[in-house]
Amino acid sequence: MKNTGNSYEYIIIGTGPGGAPAARELAKAGKKVLMVERGDYHKKFLGLPFGIRLLERYMLFARSMEGVIIERGITVGGSSMVYQSNVMDPPQKLINNMGIDFSPEAKELKKEIGVEVLPEKFYRNNKGLYRMLETAAKMGIPFREQEKFVHADKCKLGCDWCMLGCPENARWTTREHVEEAKSYGAKLIYNSPVNKVIFNAGKSKAIGIQLKNGTIIYGDNIILSAGGIGSPALLLRSGVKRLGSQEVGTRFFMDPMNIMLGYSKDPDGGLWGIQTFSHAIESMAQSEGFMIGNCSAFGTWTVLSFFRMQTAKENLPKFPIMKRGMGLFLKLSDEAHGQIYPNEKTSKPFTAVDEKKLKKGTDIMREIIIKSGGDPATISILKWAGGHPGGTLAMGQAVNRDFSTEIDNLYVCDGSTMPVSPGAPPSLSICSMSMLLSKMLLGKVKAEDRFVKQ
């Protein structure tokens, strides 16, 4: 095995929301930091069609054993490169379940980045969207404009390819923190999958990592930020089957979605040329466990035409009327019931409770589309797709409230530490957790000062 001979104060595995903010703060404080990224540093040919290479197995083939589509960004910046850029404050339910308050860091990041809703020019001429907004308001479940990590002055009208990397560089991603960390002296290696964590003889202390190519790199502290799938799988490959009271890789949730597409009877009634998730119905997130958002015509038609055989049969022939597409998605806060394996294979069965909530939300979407002028005979649904894996190294079970573990010098900070599904875009929450971790490691914040009374 090759040995680099280098020793770092902090080795951070993953450059997405869980890793990059901590890397920046630690490097800024003069710490010797190494960021290790499994994916490439994709800088060219983002957006449609080549941006799909940023997603694990092009997303098309990234499925659980049950066929559930699971999205993950495998690139510098992680899944912050392949999200809809939506910003939601950390839900109180999540903070209470984790037992630590990182909302001050969320406010700090929002101010730093400059979060805003999309200006009305991005959708003011879209008849179909306004019909949906009016319909939902009459049903007593109004849509709300969504805050986004988007710089509107750079954003291209009519573009809806945030999920494939932004070719206009119009939105914030954790690559900005990666580059800042580098400017403070941190080192980045990419195309460098980590095979396992290295421990001392008694397996009581983490001392380094082994890359897939056999290279061993030593570090004083190891921070796992490889995500809800990557972090538990890495530990399992390292021989860690249990942390605290949790079997590593169990309790897997992923905020699954049902995506619905119908076609307007009115030639101008589709959601053409707008951004997905510019508006959402948030009012049922806590009471019903799901939220509903709008989807663009082109993006929804593309997903339904190429990711499931049944929906492909229903929508490929409708290519000539694609502009009439009326898309909605339902994002579900699912129960923590699934498993990750050492090779990063996943199992994600859904419970009767999940199915019940999904049916209720799907029925509401159908009603909105029909009452907004959609032809009920044209409605089709892509079921069970999502991209917020978590719960697999839950705080309070596998991980302590300061992100440490029972293994000395081993920390975990990413979606895996969330004990419950937030049922909302988690990027801001995870970035905030990462910021708080760095403050605690640097002695700027005492963990106990942020503990939530249980």
N, C-alpha and C positions, 0 to 999 in steps of 0.2 A: 504494500500500500504506500502511496505517495504521502509524504508529510510536508506541509508547507513550512513548518517551523515558525509560522507567524502566530502571535497570540493577540487577541482583541479583548477589550473590556466588555464589549457587547456584540454578539452575533445575532442578527435579526433575520429570521427566515420568513420571507414574504415582503413585498413592497406595496401592498394594497393599504386599505384604511387602517388595518391593525398594526402594521409595521412602520410605514413611512413617517407618520407624525412623531412617533417615539424616536426614530432614527434621527430626524432633524433636530429635535430638542437635545438629545444626548450629544450629538456631534457639535452642536452650537455651544454646549457647555464644556467642550474640549475633550470629551471621551473618545476613545479609539473604537470606532464602530465599523462593522462589516455588514452590509446588506446583501443577502443571498436571494436571488430570484430564479425560479425554475424556468420561466419563459424567456422569450427574446425581448429585445428593446425595439419593438415595431414602431417605426417613425414614418414610413412611407406607405402609400396605398391604403389609407384608412377609409372607413365608410364603405359604401356598397361598390363592388361585391367582395373585394379582397379583405375587408376588415373582419370577415368571419373567421379568419385564421387566428384572431386574438382569443377566440373562445375554445375551451377545451373540446377537442375532437369535433371542431366546427359546430358545436352544439347539437347538430343533427344526430350524432352518434353518442352523445353524452347522456346516457339514460340509466335509470336504476334497473335492478333485476325485474321490476314490475313494469318497466317501460315508461316511467316518469321522466320527463325531460328536465335536466338540471343544468343550468347555465353557470359557468365559471370563467373568469378572465385569467388566462395563463400568459401573462406579459408583464413587463415592468409597469407598475401601477395597479396590477391585479384587477379586481372586478370594478374598480373605479373607472377603468377604461371602457367598460361595457355595461353601463347602467344608464337609466333615463335622466340622470342628473338631478333627481328629486331630493329635496331636503325636508326632513321632518324631525322636529325636536324629539329627543329621547322620551318615549312614553313613560309615564309615571309607573305603570305596571311593570315595565322592564327594570327601572331603577329599584323599585321595591323588591322585586324578585332577586336581583343581583346583590342588593344590600349595600350598594355604594353609589354615591351621587356624583355623576360626571356632567351634570347639566351646566355648571359654570364653564366648563371647557367647550361645550356646544355653543354657548353664547359667544365665547371668545373666537371660535373658528368662524362662525357666521359673520361676525364683524370683520375679521381679517380677510375673508374670501370675497365678501360682498354679495350676499345672497339676495335674489330678487325674483319676483314672479315675471313671467314673460309679458312684455308689452302687448297691448291689445292688437297691434298691427299684425301679430303672428296668427290671428284667427278671426279678426273682426268681420271679414267678408265670407265666413263659412256658415252657410245657412243650416247645414246639418248639425253642426255643433250647437248653435243657438237653439235649435229645436229641442235637442237633448237637454240643454240647460233649463229651458222652460218646462219641459215635461217633468223632469225630476223635481223641480221646484213645486209644481202643482201636486206631486205625489208626497210632498213633505220631506223629501230627502235631497236638498239642494247640493249641487256641485260647488266646490270652492276652487279658486285659482291656486296653483301649486308653486311654492318657492322652489327655485332651482339653482344649482351650481353652474349657471350659464351666464356668460357675458353677452348680453343681447346685441350689443353693437357689432360683435363679430359673428353672431349666429346667422346662418343663411335661411331666409324665408323659404318655406316649403320643404326644407330638409328634415328628415326624421330618422337619422341613422346614428343616434347616440350609442345604440347597442353595438355598433361595429367600429367604435373609435371615431372621434370627431375630426374630419379632414380640415376643418376650419380653425381648429384649436380654440374653439369658442366656449369651452367649458372647463371647469376646474377638475383636475384629477390629482391623485397623490403623487404623480410624477413631479409635481412642483415641489413637494416636500423631499422627494428623492434627490432632485437636483440641488436643493438648498443644503441638504445633508452633505452632499459631495463638496459643495463650496466651503463647508466647514471642516473638511478633511476626511469625511467618511468614505469608505471604499464600497463600490458596487460591483458584484459579479453576477452576470445573468447567463441564461442557458446553462444553469448549474443546479439541476435537481438534487435535493438532499435525500440521501438514502436513509440515514438514521442519526440519532443523537448519540454521542459517545459519553459514557459515564465512567466514574472511578471504579475501582475493584469491587467495592461494596454496593455499587449502584445507588449510592445515596446522594451523589453530586454529579451534575452535568458539567463536563469539561470541554466539550467540543462537538463537532459534527463530522460526519463522513458523507462526501458527495457520492453521487451514483457512479462516477468514474474512479472511485477509490480514494480520492484525495481526502486527507484528514486536516481539519483546521481547528485549532484550539482557541477557546475563549473563556473568559472569567464568568460570563453570564450568557445564557441562551434564551432568546425570546421567540417563541413559536407564534407566528402570525401568518400561517399558511392557509387559514380559513377553516370553516366548519367541516370540510372533508379532508383537506390536506394535513392539518395539525394532528388530528387523532390517528390518521393512517400512518403518519411519520412515527408517532410514539409506538404504535403497534409493531411497526417494523423494527423499532428499537428494543422490543421485548417488554414494553410497558403495557400490560393488559388491564391494569387497574390503577386509578389515581384516587386517593381519598375513598369515598364511598361509591364511586361510579366506575362501572366497567367502561373502559375507554372506547369511544365510538358509538355508544348506545344513545338513546333519547334524541335521535336525529329528527329535526324539523326543517322545513325549507320554504315556508310561505308559498304554497302552490297557487297557481292561477288557472282559471278557466277563461279562455279568450273567445269572445263571441263576435261573429260577423254576420250582418244582414245587409240587404241591398235596398236602397231607397227607391220608392216608386217615382220620386221626383228626380230627374236627371241631375239637378243641382243640389240634391239633398245629402250627398255623401260627405264624409270627413276627409276631404282631399286637401293635401298641402298644408296640414297642420302637424304640430308635434304631439306624439303620444304622451299621455299623462300630464297634459297642461292643466287639466281639471280633474277633481276627484270628489267622490262622496265619502266623507270621513266620518259622518255622524254615527255609523253603525259599527265602527271599528272596535269599540269597547263593549257595546251591548250585544252585538251579533257575531263579532269575531271576523269581520271581513270589511273590505273597502272596495269601491268600484271606481274605475277611471276610464277616460276616453282613450281610444286608439285611432291612429291615422288609417285611412283607407288602404294605402299602398302597403304599409308595414303589416297590417293585419292580414291582408290578402296573401302576402308573401309567406307569412308564417303558417297560415292555414293551408296553403297550397303545397308546402314542401316538407312539413314536419310530421304529418299524420296521413296515412293512406286514405282514410275515410274522408277527411276534410279536403284532401287534394282532389278526390273525385267530385266533390261538391263545388269546388271553387275554381279549379283550372279552366273549366269551360266558360266561366263567367269573366274571363279576362277582358272581353270587350266592354263590359260595364263596371270595371274595377273602380272607377271614380265614384260610383254610387255607394261604395262600401261604407257601412256604419259600424264602427268597431267599439267594443267595450271590453274591459277585463275585470275580473273579480280576483282580488288577492286575499287569500285566506290565512288566518292565524291558526295553523294546524297544531295538533297535539304532538308532543315529543315522542314519536313512536317510529323508530327506524334504526338503521345500523350502518356503520362504515367499516370497511375491511382494510387490511394492510396494503393491498394493491389499489386502494381507492375506489374499488367497486362499492356500490351502495345498494341498500335495500330500503324501500320506502312504501310500506303498506299504509293505507289510510283507514282511520277508525270510523265507526258508525256516526260518531259526533261530527267528524270532518265532513262526511258525506251529506249529513243533514244540513249543515251550514252552507255547504257548497250548493246544494239544490235550492235553498232559499235565495241565495244571492244570484244564482243563475236565472231563476224565475223573475227576479226584479230586473235584471238586465234585458231579458226578453221583452218585458212589458215596456221598458223605456224605448227600446228600438221600435217596437210596433207603434206605440203612441206618438213617436217622432216621425212617422211616415215610412217605416221599414216594412217590406213585404214579408210576412211571417213565413211564407213558403220557402224563402231563401236563407233562413237563419241556420248557421252551422256553428259548432263549438269544438275548439281544441281544448281537450281536458288535460289537467295535471301537467303543468309546466311551471318551473320556478327557478329562482336563483339566489335564495338567501339561506344557505345551509347553516345550521347552528345547533346548539344544545349538546354537542357531542363531548365537550369537556366543561361541563356547566360549573359556573361559579357557585360556591356553597356546597359543591359535591366533589368535583375533581380539582377545582382551583379555588384558592383562598381569595378573600375580598380585596387583597392587594395585588392580585394576578400572579402571586407566587404559587408553588406547588409543594408537596411533601418532599420533593427532590430538590435539594439545595441548588440555587443558582439557575433553576429552570422556571421560566415564566410563560404564561399563555395569554395572548391578547388578540382576539379576533371574534368572529361570530360564534365560534364554538363555545365561548364562555357564557353566552346568553342562555339562562335556564329555560326561558319561555320564548316563543315566537313573538316578536314585536308587532307582527301583522302590518308593518309599514316599512318603507325604505330604511335600511339600517346604517347606511354609510356614515351619516353624521354621528350617530351613536358610537359606532366603532372607532371613528377618528377621535372622538372625544375621550373614549376609554384609553386610547393610545397616548393622547396628550397627558391624561391624568397619570398613567403609568410612569411616563418619563419624569413628571414632577415628583412622584413618590420616590423613584430611584435616585433622583438628584437631591432629595431631602427638602424640597420646596413645599411639599404638602405631606402631612402626617395622615396615613391611611385612616386611622381611627376618627379623624376629624370629618371624614366624609362618609362614615358608616351610617346606614339608615337603620333606625331601630326596628328590629324584627317583631 
